[in-house]
Amino acid sequence: MSSAPQLPESAVPATARGAFDPEGVTWTPVSTRLAAARLTVAGAWFALPLVGSVVLAALVGEPWLWVLPGILVALVAWIAWLVPRQVRAQAYAERDDDLLIRRGIMFRTLVVVPYGRMQYVDVNAGPLARKFSIASVQLHTASPQTNASISGLPPQEAARLRDRLASRGEARLAGL
């Protein structure tokens, strides 16, 4: 049996590479500290129910009550496995005319925001984000459905990206 000849990547149509991997795009990943922050939040949410279910099962003495702590431990293990993968799937890319933001493992999302459509850019960092030295950049456009945000950026990168996006947006609006 003969195998089909391999085409160079540039000759492969975009639909074969996938809609989430445009040609010639260099992706910038978010910080892995985002995974640590999300795991900390998950741990805080599950700590009290886990301790409560263990105490309940120990005090009552019924063997079937140990199922609840077992389920909670399995759920925590699944979250500990899933969150780092989700964070690794997040990235952004600056192109000449637009910003690309991708996220998701099973349900992938690619958001394309033209610089000329941006109205303003926010940088946010709550107490937990500041503890982990990360920030979020939120892009606002005329459309309220736009979900253009990048979480888990180092604060210096978030400030640089905010300034760059704002100046590119102003330049594009001035050209209209």
C-alpha positions as a printed NumPy array, in Angstrom:
array([[  0.   ,   0.   ,   0.   ],
       [  1.246,   3.447,  -0.807],
       [  0.751,   6.331,   1.52 ],
       [ -0.516,   9.714,   0.437],
       [  2.186,  12.361,   0.013],
       [  2.516,  14.796,   2.901],
       [  1.748,  18.409,   2.096],
       [  3.739,  21.224,   3.683],
       [  1.791,  22.961,   6.445],
       [  1.371,  26.118,   4.357],
       [ -0.427,  24.069,   1.681],
       [ -2.847,  22.531,   4.184],
       [ -6.129,  24.462,   4.211],
       [ -7.067,  26.227,   7.442],
       [-10.05 ,  23.916,   7.911],
       [ -7.713,  20.903,   8.007],
       [ -5.45 ,  22.605,  10.587],
       [ -8.471,  23.675,  12.547],
       [-10.297,  26.909,  13.025],
       [ -8.446,  27.422,  16.302],
       [ -4.932,  27.454,  14.836],
       [ -4.68 ,  30.174,  12.166],
       [ -1.624,  30.084,   9.961],
       [  1.361,  32.184,  11.005],
       [  0.125,  32.974,  14.516],
       [  2.512,  32.918,  17.466],
       [  0.55 ,  32.281,  20.654],
       [  1.544,  33.792,  23.998],
       [  0.444,  31.541,  26.874],
       [ -0.908,  32.876,  30.163],
       [  1.022,  32.395,  33.397],
       [  0.911,  29.015,  35.116],
       [  0.289,  30.934,  38.355],
       [ -3.324,  31.154,  37.168],
       [ -3.639,  27.401,  37.764],
       [ -2.317,  27.783,  41.302],
       [ -4.807,  30.58 ,  42.002],
       [ -7.727,  28.556,  40.646],
       [ -6.671,  25.475,  42.603],
       [ -6.469,  27.584,  45.767],
       [-10.041,  28.778,  45.229],
       [-11.228,  25.215,  44.564],
       [ -9.449,  23.996,  47.705],
       [-11.125,  26.697,  49.767],
       [-14.544,  25.735,  48.419],
       [-14.087,  22.014,  49.046],
       [-12.261,  22.134,  52.403],
       [-15.273,  22.727,  54.636],
       [-17.623,  20.202,  52.947],
       [-14.852,  17.586,  52.951],
       [-14.026,  18.076,  56.636],
       [-17.727,  18.171,  57.509],
       [-18.478,  14.945,  55.654],
       [-15.509,  13.156,  57.273],
       [-16.583,  14.3  ,  60.754],
       [-20.172,  13.246,  60.063],
       [-19.132,   9.816,  58.81 ],
       [-16.806,   9.306,  61.793],
       [-19.379,  10.41 ,  64.387],
       [-22.331,   8.474,  62.982],
       [-20.285,   5.341,  62.36 ],
       [-22.282,   4.179,  59.317],
       [-19.92 ,   2.795,  56.646],
       [-22.042,   4.064,  53.747],
       [-21.529,   7.675,  54.893],
       [-17.873,   7.426,  53.809],
       [-19.13 ,   7.527,  50.213],
       [-19.646,  11.306,  50.429],
       [-16.027,  12.116,  51.423],
       [-14.879,   9.668,  48.741],
       [-16.919,  11.485,  46.107],
       [-15.553,  14.849,  47.261],
       [-11.958,  13.577,  47.149],
       [-12.53 ,  12.214,  43.624],
       [-13.986,  15.558,  42.558],
       [-11.019,  17.455,  44.023],
       [ -8.611,  15.091,  42.221],
       [-10.446,  15.64 ,  38.939],
       [-10.296,  19.435,  39.393],
       [ -6.575,  19.213,  40.263],
       [ -6.027,  17.337,  36.99 ],
       [ -8.306,  19.533,  34.848],
       [ -7.406,  23.09 ,  35.912],
       [ -3.725,  23.014,  34.806],
       [ -4.821,  21.658,  31.418],
       [ -7.375,  24.44 ,  31.054],
       [ -4.766,  27.063,  31.883],
       [ -2.295,  25.597,  29.367],
       [ -5.013,  25.858,  26.687],
       [ -5.349,  29.632,  27.188],
       [ -3.288,  31.938,  25.011],
       [ -3.475,  35.159,  23.053],
       [ -1.845,  36.517,  19.918],
       [ -1.421,  40.058,  18.65 ],
       [ -1.732,  40.434,  14.906],
       [ -1.543,  43.543,  12.735],
       [ -5.283,  44.216,  12.706],
       [ -6.727,  42.197,  15.582],
       [ -6.185,  40.345,  18.831],
       [ -6.847,  36.604,  19.06 ],
       [ -7.795,  34.917,  22.338],
       [ -8.195,  31.157,  22.586],
       [ -9.288,  28.957,  25.459],
       [-10.836,  25.6  ,  26.153],
       [ -9.97 ,  21.939,  25.866],
       [-13.157,  20.143,  24.937],
       [-15.225,  23.219,  24.12 ],
       [-12.721,  25.454,  22.379],
       [-13.261,  29.15 ,  21.827],
       [-11.412,  31.575,  19.599],
       [-12.293,  35.257,  20.045],
       [-11.072,  37.702,  17.412],
       [-11.261,  41.365,  18.4  ],
       [-10.394,  43.92 ,  15.693],
       [ -8.434,  46.816,  17.193],
       [-10.798,  49.329,  15.591],
       [-13.781,  47.849,  17.492],
       [-12.262,  48.256,  20.955],
       [-13.698,  51.019,  23.096],
       [-11.576,  50.623,  26.207],
       [ -9.356,  48.123,  28.003],
       [ -9.442,  47.282,  31.728],
       [ -6.782,  45.646,  33.865],
       [ -8.093,  43.938,  37.017],
       [ -6.361,  42.172,  39.906],
       [ -8.253,  41.147,  43.028],
       [ -6.618,  40.204,  46.325],
       [ -6.001,  36.579,  45.344],
       [ -4.702,  37.562,  41.908],
       [ -2.3  ,  40.055,  43.506],
       [ -1.127,  37.329,  45.916],
       [ -0.246,  35.156,  42.907],
       [  1.134,  38.139,  40.908],
       [ -1.367,  37.87 ,  38.075],
       [ -3.878,  40.211,  36.479],
       [ -6.685,  40.099,  33.926],
       [ -7.135,  42.24 ,  30.835],
       [-10.748,  42.867,  29.796],
       [-11.505,  44.29 ,  26.344],
       [-14.718,  46.244,  25.875],
       [-16.31 ,  46.612,  22.46 ],
       [-19.65 ,  47.961,  21.26 ],
       [-21.1  ,  44.448,  21.512],
       [-22.174,  43.417,  25.031],
       [-21.738,  39.737,  24.093],
       [-18.   ,  40.071,  23.532],
       [-16.167,  37.782,  25.95 ],
       [-12.728,  39.159,  25.317],
       [-10.703,  38.765,  28.469],
       [ -7.283,  37.359,  29.2  ],
       [ -6.742,  36.082,  32.739],
       [ -3.455,  35.077,  34.323],
       [ -1.063,  37.654,  32.924],
       [  1.871,  38.974,  34.931],
       [  0.992,  42.562,  35.977],
       [  3.743,  44.096,  33.834],
       [  2.542,  42.185,  30.761],
       [ -1.071,  43.171,  31.485],
       [ -0.093,  46.854,  31.656],
       [  1.993,  46.582,  28.48 ],
       [ -0.85 ,  44.826,  26.651],
       [ -3.397,  47.406,  27.87 ],
       [ -1.274,  50.296,  26.614],
       [ -0.516,  48.583,  23.295],
       [ -4.148,  47.646,  22.659],
       [ -5.372,  51.115,  23.595],
       [ -2.907,  52.801,  21.248],
       [ -3.708,  50.384,  18.407],
       [ -7.423,  50.899,  18.975],
       [ -7.049,  54.677,  18.877],
       [ -4.976,  54.465,  15.706],
       [ -7.612,  52.281,  14.013],
       [-10.491,  54.548,  15.126],
       [ -8.643,  57.628,  13.862],
       [ -8.31 ,  55.98 ,  10.466],
       [-12.09 ,  55.445,  10.115]])
